[in-house]
């Protein structure tokens, strides 16, 4: 298996794990300044991606709306 095939297999396996855990994919367009701030938070927390930050922000918004 070459590198590209291995990478595709890893991505496929990751997607399957996410789906099995009950996650669904969502694609959004956001302003550049918001992405820059998300990336700053990502770096500060030592995270590898933006998803955890976006999920946390959405959960906080939903909780605030309930209150």
N, C-alpha and C positions, 0 to 999 in steps of 0.2 A: 504494500500500500504506500503510495507516495504521500508527500506532505499535504497536498491539496485534498486528496481523498480522506486522509486522516482528520484534517480540519473540518471537512464537511460532516464526517461521522460524529465528531465531537459536538458540533453545533446541533445536529439532528438529535443526539442523545440528550443534550441540554433542553431542547424544546420539548421532548417527550417527558422529561422530569418535571418541567414547569406545568405542562398540561395535567399530568398525573397529580400534581399538588393543587390543582384547581385554579391555576392562573390562566388568563386569557391575554392575547396580544392586542395592544392598542397603539396606533401610530398617531402622533400629533405634531403640528407645527407650532413652535414657540418663538417669541422674539429673541434675538441674539443676546440681548443683555440678560435675559432670564437664564438662558443656557450658560452664559459665562458665570453667573452666580451659582448655578447648580454645580458647575464644574469646580468652582472654588470650594464649595462645601464638600464635594466628592474628594478632593485632594486633602482637605483638612481632616476628614474622617478616614482617609486611607482606603477608600472604596474603589472597586474596579469598574463600576458602572453607575449610571444615573438612576436606574430603576428604583433602588431602595429609597432614594431621596424623594423622587416623585411619588412613590407609594406612601411614604410617611406624610408628605405635604397634603395629599388627597385625604388621608385618614384624619389628619388634624382639621381640615376644612369641614369634612362631614361631621365630625364630633362637635365642632363649633356651631354648625347649623342646627344640630339637635338640641343644643343648650338653650 
